[in-house]
Amino acid sequence: MNRPLLPLKAGAIAFTLLWTAWMMWWSSFSSANVVVLAVCGAAVGYLWYRAMRWQFERMGMLPRREDQAK
């Protein structure tokens, strides 16, 4: 695991858990709803991670992927 990406990955996990918990608290607690919200939470967390990684690379706060290959 890359050290510069560790805080970003931890933030993505925290965001996923908080978003999923908030959506479950806001809606009813049926078993189908929990499964759907867990899947959506994982997708939202992954998309948030990709968006933040792209933005941080663009701002120069993370090394670009082309630089890491060298």
N, CA, C and O atoms as a Tripos MOL2 file, in Angstrom:
@<TRIPOS>MOLECULE
protein
  280   279    70     0     0
PROTEIN
NO_CHARGES

@<TRIPOS>ATOM
      1 N           0.8540   -1.1860    0.0000 N.3       1 MET1
      2 CA          0.0000    0.0000    0.0000 C.3       1 MET1
      3 C           0.8880    1.2330    0.0000 C.2       1 MET1
      4 O           1.8650    1.3150    0.7450 O.2       1 MET1
      5 N           0.5370    2.1760   -0.8350 N.am      2 ASN2
      6 CA          1.2820    3.4270   -0.9220 C.3       2 ASN2
      7 C           1.0300    4.2830    0.3030 C.2       2 ASN2
      8 O          -0.1210    4.4740    0.6960 O.2       2 ASN2
      9 N           2.0810    4.7980    0.9120 N.am      3 ARG3
     10 CA          1.9250    5.6400    2.0960 C.3       3 ARG3
     11 C           1.1750    6.9460    1.8140 C.2       3 ARG3
     12 O           0.3590    7.3440    2.6450 O.2       3 ARG3
     13 N           1.4060    7.6410    0.6800 N.am      4 PRO4
     14 CA          0.6670    8.8800    0.4530 C.3       4 PRO4
     15 C          -0.8390    8.6510    0.2940 C.2       4 PRO4
     16 O          -1.6270    9.5660    0.5330 O.2       4 PRO4
     17 N          -1.2450    7.4540   -0.1020 N.am      5 LEU5
     18 CA         -2.6600    7.1770   -0.3110 C.3       5 LEU5
     19 C          -3.3610    6.6530    0.9390 C.2       5 LEU5
     20 O          -4.5860    6.5320    0.9490 O.2       5 LEU5
     21 N          -2.6070    6.3410    1.9910 N.am      6 LEU6
     22 CA         -3.1980    5.7740    3.1940 C.3       6 LEU6
     23 C          -4.2560    6.6900    3.8320 C.2       6 LEU6
     24 O          -5.3470    6.2100    4.1390 O.2       6 LEU6
     25 N          -3.9820    7.9870    4.0440 N.am      7 PRO7
     26 CA         -5.0260    8.8550    4.6060 C.3       7 PRO7
     27 C          -6.2470    8.9910    3.6880 C.2       7 PRO7
     28 O          -7.3760    9.1090    4.1620 O.2       7 PRO7
     29 N          -6.0120    8.9730    2.3860 N.am      8 LEU8
     30 CA         -7.1250    9.0790    1.4430 C.3       8 LEU8
     31 C          -8.0090    7.8320    1.5130 C.2       8 LEU8
     32 O          -9.2350    7.9360    1.4760 O.2       8 LEU8
     33 N          -7.3940    6.6690    1.6120 N.am      9 LYS9
     34 CA         -8.1600    5.4240    1.7250 C.3       9 LYS9
     35 C          -8.9080    5.3670    3.0530 C.2       9 LYS9
     36 O         -10.0580    4.9280    3.0990 O.2       9 LYS9
     37 N          -8.2690    5.8050    4.1220 N.am     10 ALA10
     38 CA         -8.9450    5.8330    5.4230 C.3      10 ALA10
     39 C         -10.1190    6.8080    5.3970 C.2      10 ALA10
     40 O         -11.1740    6.5290    5.9670 O.2      10 ALA10
     41 N          -9.9370    7.9380    4.7440 N.am     11 GLY11
     42 CA        -11.0330    8.9040    4.6140 C.3      11 GLY11
     43 C         -12.1830    8.3650    3.7880 C.2      11 GLY11
     44 O         -13.3480    8.6320    4.0820 O.2      11 GLY11
     45 N         -11.8540    7.6030    2.7520 N.am     12 ALA12
     46 CA        -12.8980    7.0080    1.9200 C.3      12 ALA12
     47 C         -13.6910    5.9650    2.7050 C.2      12 ALA12
     48 O         -14.9090    5.8670    2.5530 O.2      12 ALA12
     49 N         -13.0060    5.1870    3.5430 N.am     13 ILE13
     50 CA        -13.7010    4.2010    4.3720 C.3      13 ILE13
     51 C         -14.5970    4.8960    5.3860 C.2      13 ILE13
     52 O         -15.7430    4.4920    5.5830 O.2      13 ILE13
     53 N         -14.0830    5.9370    6.0310 N.am     14 ALA14
     54 CA        -14.8960    6.6890    6.9950 C.3      14 ALA14
     55 C         -16.0930    7.3320    6.3070 C.2      14 ALA14
     56 O         -17.2000    7.3020    6.8450 O.2      14 ALA14
     57 N         -15.8930    7.9090    5.1360 N.am     15 PHE15
     58 CA        -16.9910    8.5190    4.3930 C.3      15 PHE15
     59 C         -18.0420    7.4810    4.0350 C.2      15 PHE15
     60 O         -19.2400    7.7410    4.1500 O.2      15 PHE15
     61 N         -17.5960    6.2970    3.6000 N.am     16 THR16
     62 CA        -18.5230    5.2220    3.2500 C.3      16 THR16
     63 C         -19.3640    4.8060    4.4470 C.2      16 THR16
     64 O         -20.5820    4.6680    4.3400 O.2      16 THR16
     65 N         -18.7110    4.6060    5.5850 N.am     17 LEU17
     66 CA        -19.4400    4.1840    6.7790 C.3      17 LEU17
     67 C         -20.4190    5.2580    7.2560 C.2      17 LEU17
     68 O         -21.5570    4.9540    7.6110 O.2      17 LEU17
     69 N         -19.9740    6.5020    7.2610 N.am     18 LEU18
     70 CA        -20.8670    7.5840    7.7090 C.3      18 LEU18
     71 C         -22.0310    7.7900    6.7530 C.2      18 LEU18
     72 O         -23.1600    7.9920    7.2010 O.2      18 LEU18
     73 N         -21.7870    7.7450    5.4560 N.am     19 TRP19
     74 CA        -22.8580    7.9270    4.4780 C.3      19 TRP19
     75 C         -23.8730    6.8040    4.5760 C.2      19 TRP19
     76 O         -25.0800    7.0460    4.5590 O.2      19 TRP19
     77 N         -23.3790    5.5620    4.6810 N.am     20 THR20
     78 CA        -24.2750    4.4140    4.7830 C.3      20 THR20
     79 C         -25.0830    4.4700    6.0720 C.2      20 THR20
     80 O         -26.2880    4.2200    6.0570 O.2      20 THR20
     81 N         -24.4350    4.7940    7.1850 N.am     21 ALA21
     82 CA        -25.1540    4.8920    8.4610 C.3      21 ALA21
     83 C         -26.2190    5.9920    8.4150 C.2      21 ALA21
     84 O         -27.3260    5.8100    8.9230 O.2      21 ALA21
     85 N         -25.8840    7.1270    7.8090 N.am     22 TRP22
     86 CA        -26.8480    8.2170    7.7060 C.3      22 TRP22
     87 C         -28.0500    7.8220    6.8550 C.2      22 TRP22
     88 O         -29.1880    8.1220    7.2140 O.2      22 TRP22
     89 N         -27.8100    7.1630    5.7520 N.am     23 MET23
     90 CA        -28.9070    6.7360    4.8850 C.3      23 MET23
     91 C         -29.7760    5.6790    5.5650 C.2      23 MET23
     92 O         -30.9940    5.6770    5.3880 O.2      23 MET23
     93 N         -29.1670    4.7880    6.3350 N.am     24 MET24
     94 CA        -29.9530    3.7800    7.0570 C.3      24 MET24
     95 C         -30.7660    4.4190    8.1760 C.2      24 MET24
     96 O         -31.9040    4.0190    8.4230 O.2      24 MET24
     97 N         -30.1930    5.4010    8.8480 N.am     25 TRP25
     98 CA        -30.9050    6.0760    9.9240 C.3      25 TRP25
     99 C         -32.0860    6.8650    9.3710 C.2      25 TRP25
    100 O         -33.1270    6.9690   10.0190 O.2      25 TRP25
    101 N         -31.9220    7.4170    8.1810 N.am     26 TRP26
    102 CA        -32.9340    8.2620    7.5790 C.3      26 TRP26
    103 C         -34.1010    7.4530    7.0010 C.2      26 TRP26
    104 O         -35.2100    7.9700    6.8720 O.2      26 TRP26
    105 N         -33.8520    6.1910    6.6550 N.am     27 SER27
    106 CA        -34.8930    5.3740    6.0310 C.3      27 SER27
    107 C         -35.2980    4.2390    6.9710 C.2      27 SER27
    108 O         -34.8160    4.1490    8.1000 O.2      27 SER27
    109 N         -36.1900    3.3790    6.4860 N.am     28 SER28
    110 CA        -36.6630    2.2620    7.3030 C.3      28 SER28
    111 C         -35.6200    1.1490    7.3380 C.2      28 SER28
    112 O         -34.7320    1.0910    6.4880 O.2      28 SER28
    113 N         -35.7380    0.2650    8.3320 N.am     29 PHE29
    114 CA        -34.7670   -0.7980    8.5370 C.3      29 PHE29
    115 C         -35.3000   -2.1500    8.0730 C.2      29 PHE29
    116 O         -35.3790   -3.0820    8.8730 O.2      29 PHE29
    117 N         -35.6630   -2.2750    6.8170 N.am     30 SER30
    118 CA        -36.0090   -3.5860    6.2720 C.3      30 SER30
    119 C         -34.7350   -4.2480    5.7470 C.2      30 SER30
    120 O         -33.7630   -3.5600    5.4350 O.2      30 SER30
    121 N         -34.7350   -5.5620    5.6510 N.am     31 SER31
    122 CA        -33.5120   -6.2590    5.2480 C.3      31 SER31
    123 C         -33.1150   -5.9150    3.8080 C.2      31 SER31
    124 O         -31.9270   -5.7860    3.5120 O.2      31 SER31
    125 N         -34.0790   -5.7690    2.9270 N.am     32 ALA32
    126 CA        -33.7650   -5.3970    1.5410 C.3      32 ALA32
    127 C         -33.1830   -3.9900    1.4870 C.2      32 ALA32
    128 O         -32.2570   -3.7250    0.7200 O.2      32 ALA32
    129 N         -33.7170   -3.1020    2.2880 N.am     33 ASN33
    130 CA        -33.2240   -1.7220    2.3130 C.3      33 ASN33
    131 C         -31.7820   -1.6690    2.8150 C.2      33 ASN33
    132 O         -30.9730   -0.8980    2.2980 O.2      33 ASN33
    133 N         -31.4590   -2.4760    3.8120 N.am     34 VAL34
    134 CA        -30.1010   -2.5060    4.3560 C.3      34 VAL34
    135 C         -29.1200   -3.0050    3.2950 C.2      34 VAL34
    136 O         -28.0270   -2.4550    3.1560 O.2      34 VAL34
    137 N         -29.5020   -4.0410    2.5450 N.am     35 VAL35
    138 CA        -28.6210   -4.5800    1.5040 C.3      35 VAL35
    139 C         -28.4050   -3.5450    0.4010 C.2      35 VAL35
    140 O         -27.2750   -3.3150   -0.0280 O.2      35 VAL35
    141 N         -29.4820   -2.9290   -0.0510 N.am     36 VAL36
    142 CA        -29.3710   -1.9340   -1.1200 C.3      36 VAL36
    143 C         -28.5240   -0.7490   -0.6670 C.2      36 VAL36
    144 O         -27.6800   -0.2700   -1.4250 O.2      36 VAL36
    145 N         -28.7370   -0.2730    0.5490 N.am     37 LEU37
    146 CA        -27.9600    0.8680    1.0400 C.3      37 LEU37
    147 C         -26.5010    0.5000    1.2740 C.2      37 LEU37
    148 O         -25.6280    1.3490    1.0950 O.2      37 LEU37
    149 N         -26.2100   -0.7250    1.6650 N.am     38 ALA38
    150 CA        -24.8170   -1.1490    1.8330 C.3      38 ALA38
    151 C         -24.1030   -1.1740    0.4810 C.2      38 ALA38
    152 O         -22.9590   -0.7320    0.3720 O.2      38 ALA38
    153 N         -24.7760   -1.6900   -0.5440 N.am     39 VAL39
    154 CA        -24.1750   -1.7120   -1.8850 C.3      39 VAL39
    155 C         -23.9870   -0.2870   -2.4060 C.2      39 VAL39
    156 O         -22.9380    0.0460   -2.9580 O.2      39 VAL39
    157 N         -25.0030    0.5440   -2.2300 N.am     40 CYS40
    158 CA        -24.8830    1.9450   -2.6660 C.3      40 CYS40
    159 C         -23.8020    2.6790   -1.8790 C.2      40 CYS40
    160 O         -23.0780    3.5020   -2.4400 O.2      40 CYS40
    161 N         -23.6870    2.3900   -0.5930 N.am     41 GLY41
    162 CA        -22.6450    3.0130    0.2180 C.3      41 GLY41
    163 C         -21.2560    2.6470   -0.2600 C.2      41 GLY41
    164 O         -20.3650    3.4960   -0.2920 O.2      41 GLY41
    165 N         -21.0600    1.3870   -0.6320 N.am     42 ALA42
    166 CA        -19.7620    0.9640   -1.1610 C.3      42 ALA42
    167 C         -19.4560    1.6720   -2.4780 C.2      42 ALA42
    168 O         -18.3220    2.0900   -2.7160 O.2      42 ALA42
    169 N         -20.4700    1.8050   -3.3310 N.am     43 ALA43
    170 CA        -20.2710    2.4990   -4.6170 C.3      43 ALA43
    171 C         -19.9550    3.9790   -4.3930 C.2      43 ALA43
    172 O         -19.0730    4.5360   -5.0470 O.2      43 ALA43
    173 N         -20.6700    4.6020   -3.4770 N.am     44 VAL44
    174 CA        -20.4410    6.0230   -3.1900 C.3      44 VAL44
    175 C         -19.0390    6.2300   -2.6080 C.2      44 VAL44
    176 O         -18.3520    7.1840   -2.9720 O.2      44 VAL44
    177 N         -18.6200    5.3490   -1.7140 N.am     45 GLY45
    178 CA        -17.2860    5.4560   -1.1350 C.3      45 GLY45
    179 C         -16.1930    5.3020   -2.1770 C.2      45 GLY45
    180 O         -15.2040    6.0350   -2.1570 O.2      45 GLY45
    181 N         -16.3660    4.3530   -3.0870 N.am     46 TYR46
    182 CA        -15.3790    4.1460   -4.1460 C.3      46 TYR46
    183 C         -15.3340    5.3540   -5.0850 C.2      46 TYR46
    184 O         -14.2550    5.8180   -5.4550 O.2      46 TYR46
    185 N         -16.4920    5.8500   -5.4600 N.am     47 LEU47
    186 CA        -16.5190    7.0340   -6.3430 C.3      47 LEU47
    187 C         -15.9220    8.2500   -5.6550 C.2      47 LEU47
    188 O         -15.2360    9.0430   -6.2990 O.2      47 LEU47
    189 N         -16.1690    8.4160   -4.3540 N.am     48 TRP48
    190 CA        -15.5860    9.5270   -3.6040 C.3      48 TRP48
    191 C         -14.0600    9.3990   -3.5900 C.2      48 TRP48
    192 O         -13.3520   10.3900   -3.7690 O.2      48 TRP48
    193 N         -13.5510    8.1740   -3.3760 N.am     49 TYR49
    194 CA        -12.1030    7.9440   -3.3800 C.3      49 TYR49
    195 C         -11.5000    8.3000   -4.7340 C.2      49 TYR49
    196 O         -10.4880    8.9990   -4.7910 O.2      49 TYR49
    197 N         -12.1070    7.8280   -5.8270 N.am     50 ARG50
    198 CA        -11.5860    8.1100   -7.1660 C.3      50 ARG50
    199 C         -11.6080    9.6130   -7.4590 C.2      50 ARG50
    200 O         -10.6530   10.1530   -8.0150 O.2      50 ARG50
    201 N         -12.7020   10.2860   -7.0820 N.am     51 ALA51
    202 CA        -12.8080   11.7250   -7.3360 C.3      51 ALA51
    203 C         -11.7680   12.5090   -6.5350 C.2      51 ALA51
    204 O         -11.1460   13.4290   -7.0670 O.2      51 ALA51
    205 N         -11.5760   12.1560   -5.2670 N.am     52 MET52
    206 CA        -10.5980   12.8620   -4.4340 C.3      52 MET52
    207 C          -9.1650   12.5760   -4.9060 C.2      52 MET52
    208 O          -8.3150   13.4670   -4.8950 O.2      52 MET52
    209 N          -8.9060   11.3350   -5.3180 N.am     53 ARG53
    210 CA         -7.5670   11.0200   -5.8250 C.3      53 ARG53
    211 C          -7.2790   11.8070   -7.0970 C.2      53 ARG53
    212 O          -6.1830   12.3450   -7.2500 O.2      53 ARG53
    213 N          -8.2360   11.8840   -8.0060 N.am     54 TRP54
    214 CA         -8.0630   12.6560   -9.2360 C.3      54 TRP54
    215 C          -7.8240   14.1250   -8.9090 C.2      54 TRP54
    216 O          -6.9390   14.7630   -9.4800 O.2      54 TRP54
    217 N          -8.6250   14.6560   -7.9810 N.am     55 GLN55
    218 CA         -8.4920   16.0720   -7.6310 C.3      55 GLN55
    219 C          -7.1470   16.3530   -6.9650 C.2      55 GLN55
    220 O          -6.5050   17.3550   -7.2790 O.2      55 GLN55
    221 N          -6.7150   15.4900   -6.0580 N.am     56 PHE56
    222 CA         -5.4330   15.7000   -5.3800 C.3      56 PHE56
    223 C          -4.2600   15.5650   -6.3430 C.2      56 PHE56
    224 O          -3.2810   16.3020   -6.2230 O.2      56 PHE56
    225 N          -4.3390   14.6340   -7.3000 N.am     57 GLU57
    226 CA         -3.2990   14.5330   -8.3210 C.3      57 GLU57
    227 C          -3.2680   15.7890   -9.1750 C.2      57 GLU57
    228 O          -2.1970   16.2900   -9.5160 O.2      57 GLU57
    229 N          -4.4360   16.2930   -9.5160 N.am     58 ARG58
    230 CA         -4.5290   17.4990  -10.3440 C.3      58 ARG58
    231 C          -3.9510   18.7120   -9.6220 C.2      58 ARG58
    232 O          -3.3210   19.5650  -10.2460 O.2      58 ARG58
    233 N          -4.1640   18.7910   -8.3100 N.am     59 MET59
    234 CA         -3.6600   19.9170   -7.5190 C.3      59 MET59
    235 C          -2.1750   19.7640   -7.1670 C.2      59 MET59
    236 O          -1.5600   20.7060   -6.6690 O.2      59 MET59
    237 N          -1.6010   18.5910   -7.4220 N.am     60 GLY60
    238 CA         -0.2030   18.3580   -7.1050 C.3      60 GLY60
    239 C           0.0340   17.8830   -5.6870 C.2      60 GLY60
    240 O           1.1800   17.8440   -5.2400 O.2      60 GLY60
    241 N          -1.0110   17.5210   -4.9700 N.am     61 MET61
    242 CA         -0.8640   17.0430   -3.5940 C.3      61 MET61
    243 C          -0.4950   15.5610   -3.5430 C.2      61 MET61
    244 O          -0.0320   15.0780   -2.5090 O.2      61 MET61
    245 N          -0.6920   14.8360   -4.6390 N.am     62 LEU62
    246 CA         -0.2870   13.4400   -4.7740 C.3      62 LEU62
    247 C           0.5230   13.2990   -6.0540 C.2      62 LEU62
    248 O           0.2910   14.0300   -7.0170 O.2      62 LEU62
    249 N           1.4740   12.3660   -6.0750 N.am     63 PRO63
    250 CA          2.1960   12.1330   -7.3320 C.3      63 PRO63
    251 C           1.2620   11.5330   -8.3750 C.2      63 PRO63
    252 O           0.3800   10.7380   -8.0530 O.2      63 PRO63
    253 N           1.4640   11.9190   -9.6110 N.am     64 ARG64
    254 CA          0.6380   11.3790  -10.6970 C.3      64 ARG64
    255 C           0.9910    9.9180  -10.9370 C.2      64 ARG64
    256 O           2.0870    9.4700  -10.6000 O.2      64 ARG64
    257 N           0.0540    9.1830  -11.5200 N.am     65 ARG65
    258 CA          0.2770    7.7630  -11.7770 C.3      65 ARG65
    259 C           1.4280    7.5330  -12.7510 C.2      65 ARG65
    260 O           2.1290    6.5280  -12.6400 O.2      65 ARG65
    261 N           1.6360    8.4440  -13.7050 N.am     66 GLU66
    262 CA          2.7340    8.2950  -14.6430 C.3      66 GLU66
    263 C           4.0810    8.4090  -13.9240 C.2      66 GLU66
    264 O           5.0390    7.7260  -14.2860 O.2      66 GLU66
    265 N           4.1540    9.2760  -12.9020 N.am     67 ASP67
    266 CA          5.3810    9.4540  -12.1350 C.3      67 ASP67
    267 C           5.6800    8.2380  -11.2650 C.2      67 ASP67
    268 O           6.8470    7.9320  -11.0230 O.2      67 ASP67
    269 N           4.6600    7.5460  -10.7950 N.am     68 GLN68
    270 CA          4.8510    6.3870   -9.9240 C.3      68 GLN68
    271 C           5.3790    5.1900  -10.7070 C.2      68 GLN68
    272 O           6.0440    4.3320  -10.1270 O.2      68 GLN68
    273 N           5.1050    5.1080  -11.9920 N.am     69 ALA69
    274 CA          5.5390    3.9790  -12.8140 C.3      69 ALA69
    275 C           7.0410    4.0200  -13.0730 C.2      69 ALA69
    276 O           7.6490    2.9820  -13.3340 O.2      69 ALA69
    277 N           7.6340    5.1750  -13.0070 N.am     70 LYS70
    278 CA          9.0800    5.3340  -13.2970 C.3      70 LYS70
    279 C           9.9360    4.9040  -12.1390 C.2      70 LYS70
    280 O          11.1620    4.9740  -12.2200 O.2      70 LYS70
@<TRIPOS>BOND
     1     1     2 1
     2     2     3 1
     3     3     4 2
     4     3     5 am
     5     5     6 1
     6     6     7 1
     7     7     8 2
     8     7     9 am
     9     9    10 1
    10    10    11 1
    11    11    12 2
    12    11    13 am
    13    13    14 1
    14    14    15 1
    15    15    16 2
    16    15    17 am
    17    17    18 1
    18    18    19 1
    19    19    20 2
    20    19    21 am
    21    21    22 1
    22    22    23 1
    23    23    24 2
    24    23    25 am
    25    25    26 1
    26    26    27 1
    27    27    28 2
    28    27    29 am
    29    29    30 1
    30    30    31 1
    31    31    32 2
    32    31    33 am
    33    33    34 1
    34    34    35 1
    35    35    36 2
    36    35    37 am
    37    37    38 1
    38    38    39 1
    39    39    40 2
    40    39    41 am
    41    41    42 1
    42    42    43 1
    43    43    44 2
    44    43    45 am
    45    45    46 1
    46    46    47 1
    47    47    48 2
    48    47    49 am
    49    49    50 1
    50    50    51 1
    51    51    52 2
    52    51    53 am
    53    53    54 1
    54    54    55 1
    55    55    56 2
    56    55    57 am
    57    57    58 1
    58    58    59 1
    59    59    60 2
    60    59    61 am
    61    61    62 1
    62    62    63 1
    63    63    64 2
    64    63    65 am
    65    65    66 1
    66    66    67 1
    67    67    68 2
    68    67    69 am
    69    69    70 1
    70    70    71 1
    71    71    72 2
    72    71    73 am
    73    73    74 1
    74    74    75 1
    75    75    76 2
    76    75    77 am
    77    77    78 1
    78    78    79 1
    79    79    80 2
    80    79    81 am
    81    81    82 1
    82    82    83 1
    83    83    84 2
    84    83    85 am
    85    85    86 1
    86    86    87 1
    87    87    88 2
    88    87    89 am
    89    89    90 1
    90    90    91 1
    91    91    92 2
    92    91    93 am
    93    93    94 1
    94    94    95 1
    95    95    96 2
    96    95    97 am
    97    97    98 1
    98    98    99 1
    99    99   100 2
   100    99   101 am
   101   101   102 1
   102   102   103 1
   103   103   104 2
   104   103   105 am
   105   105   106 1
   106   106   107 1
   107   107   108 2
   108   107   109 am
   109   109   110 1
   110   110   111 1
   111   111   112 2
   112   111   113 am
   113   113   114 1
   114   114   115 1
   115   115   116 2
   116   115   117 am
   117   117   118 1
   118   118   119 1
   119   119   120 2
   120   119   121 am
   121   121   122 1
   122   122   123 1
   123   123   124 2
   124   123   125 am
   125   125   126 1
   126   126   127 1
   127   127   128 2
   128   127   129 am
   129   129   130 1
   130   130   131 1
   131   131   132 2
   132   131   133 am
   133   133   134 1
   134   134   135 1
   135   135   136 2
   136   135   137 am
   137   137   138 1
   138   138   139 1
   139   139   140 2
   140   139   141 am
   141   141   142 1
   142   142   143 1
   143   143   144 2
   144   143   145 am
   145   145   146 1
   146   146   147 1
   147   147   148 2
   148   147   149 am
   149   149   150 1
   150   150   151 1
   151   151   152 2
   152   151   153 am
   153   153   154 1
   154   154   155 1
   155   155   156 2
   156   155   157 am
   157   157   158 1
   158   158   159 1
   159   159   160 2
   160   159   161 am
   161   161   162 1
   162   162   163 1
   163   163   164 2
   164   163   165 am
   165   165   166 1
   166   166   167 1
   167   167   168 2
   168   167   169 am
   169   169   170 1
   170   170   171 1
   171   171   172 2
   172   171   173 am
   173   173   174 1
   174   174   175 1
   175   175   176 2
   176   175   177 am
   177   177   178 1
   178   178   179 1
   179   179   180 2
   180   179   181 am
   181   181   182 1
   182   182   183 1
   183   183   184 2
   184   183   185 am
   185   185   186 1
   186   186   187 1
   187   187   188 2
   188   187   189 am
   189   189   190 1
   190   190   191 1
   191   191   192 2
   192   191   193 am
   193   193   194 1
   194   194   195 1
   195   195   196 2
   196   195   197 am
   197   197   198 1
   198   198   199 1
   199   199   200 2
   200   199   201 am
   201   201   202 1
   202   202   203 1
   203   203   204 2
   204   203   205 am
   205   205   206 1
   206   206   207 1
   207   207   208 2
   208   207   209 am
   209   209   210 1
   210   210   211 1
   211   211   212 2
   212   211   213 am
   213   213   214 1
   214   214   215 1
   215   215   216 2
   216   215   217 am
   217   217   218 1
   218   218   219 1
   219   219   220 2
   220   219   221 am
   221   221   222 1
   222   222   223 1
   223   223   224 2
   224   223   225 am
   225   225   226 1
   226   226   227 1
   227   227   228 2
   228   227   229 am
   229   229   230 1
   230   230   231 1
   231   231   232 2
   232   231   233 am
   233   233   234 1
   234   234   235 1
   235   235   236 2
   236   235   237 am
   237   237   238 1
   238   238   239 1
   239   239   240 2
   240   239   241 am
   241   241   242 1
   242   242   243 1
   243   243   244 2
   244   243   245 am
   245   245   246 1
   246   246   247 1
   247   247   248 2
   248   247   249 am
   249   249   250 1
   250   250   251 1
   251   251   252 2
   252   251   253 am
   253   253   254 1
   254   254   255 1
   255   255   256 2
   256   255   257 am
   257   257   258 1
   258   258   259 1
   259   259   260 2
   260   259   261 am
   261   261   262 1
   262   262   263 1
   263   263   264 2
   264   263   265 am
   265   265   266 1
   266   266   267 1
   267   267   268 2
   268   267   269 am
   269   269   270 1
   270   270   271 1
   271   271   272 2
   272   271   273 am
   273   273   274 1
   274   274   275 1
   275   275   276 2
   276   275   277 am
   277   277   278 1
   278   278   279 1
   279   279   280 2
@<TRIPOS>SUBSTRUCTURE
     1 MET1         2 RESIDUE 1 A MET
     2 ASN2         6 RESIDUE 1 A ASN
     3 ARG3        10 RESIDUE 1 A ARG
     4 PRO4        14 RESIDUE 1 A PRO
     5 LEU5        18 RESIDUE 1 A LEU
     6 LEU6        22 RESIDUE 1 A LEU
     7 PRO7        26 RESIDUE 1 A PRO
     8 LEU8        30 RESIDUE 1 A LEU
     9 LYS9        34 RESIDUE 1 A LYS
    10 ALA10       38 RESIDUE 1 A ALA
    11 GLY11       42 RESIDUE 1 A GLY
    12 ALA12       46 RESIDUE 1 A ALA
    13 ILE13       50 RESIDUE 1 A ILE
    14 ALA14       54 RESIDUE 1 A ALA
    15 PHE15       58 RESIDUE 1 A PHE
    16 THR16       62 RESIDUE 1 A THR
    17 LEU17       66 RESIDUE 1 A LEU
    18 LEU18       70 RESIDUE 1 A LEU
    19 TRP19       74 RESIDUE 1 A TRP
    20 THR20       78 RESIDUE 1 A THR
    21 ALA21       82 RESIDUE 1 A ALA
    22 TRP22       86 RESIDUE 1 A TRP
    23 MET23       90 RESIDUE 1 A MET
    24 MET24       94 RESIDUE 1 A MET
    25 TRP25       98 RESIDUE 1 A TRP
    26 TRP26      102 RESIDUE 1 A TRP
    27 SER27      106 RESIDUE 1 A SER
    28 SER28      110 RESIDUE 1 A SER
    29 PHE29      114 RESIDUE 1 A PHE
    30 SER30      118 RESIDUE 1 A SER
    31 SER31      122 RESIDUE 1 A SER
    32 ALA32      126 RESIDUE 1 A ALA
    33 ASN33      130 RESIDUE 1 A ASN
    34 VAL34      134 RESIDUE 1 A VAL
    35 VAL35      138 RESIDUE 1 A VAL
    36 VAL36      142 RESIDUE 1 A VAL
    37 LEU37      146 RESIDUE 1 A LEU
    38 ALA38      150 RESIDUE 1 A ALA
    39 VAL39      154 RESIDUE 1 A VAL
    40 CYS40      158 RESIDUE 1 A CYS
    41 GLY41      162 RESIDUE 1 A GLY
    42 ALA42      166 RESIDUE 1 A ALA
    43 ALA43      170 RESIDUE 1 A ALA
    44 VAL44      174 RESIDUE 1 A VAL
    45 GLY45      178 RESIDUE 1 A GLY
    46 TYR46      182 RESIDUE 1 A TYR
    47 LEU47      186 RESIDUE 1 A LEU
    48 TRP48      190 RESIDUE 1 A TRP
    49 TYR49      194 RESIDUE 1 A TYR
    50 ARG50      198 RESIDUE 1 A ARG
    51 ALA51      202 RESIDUE 1 A ALA
    52 MET52      206 RESIDUE 1 A MET
    53 ARG53      210 RESIDUE 1 A ARG
    54 TRP54      214 RESIDUE 1 A TRP
    55 GLN55      218 RESIDUE 1 A GLN
    56 PHE56      222 RESIDUE 1 A PHE
    57 GLU57      226 RESIDUE 1 A GLU
    58 ARG58      230 RESIDUE 1 A ARG
    59 MET59      234 RESIDUE 1 A MET
    60 GLY60      238 RESIDUE 1 A GLY
    61 MET61      242 RESIDUE 1 A MET
    62 LEU62      246 RESIDUE 1 A LEU
    63 PRO63      250 RESIDUE 1 A PRO
    64 ARG64      254 RESIDUE 1 A ARG
    65 ARG65      258 RESIDUE 1 A ARG
    66 GLU66      262 RESIDUE 1 A GLU
    67 ASP67      266 RESIDUE 1 A ASP
    68 GLN68      270 RESIDUE 1 A GLN
    69 ALA69      274 RESIDUE 1 A ALA
    70 LYS70      278 RESIDUE 1 A LYS
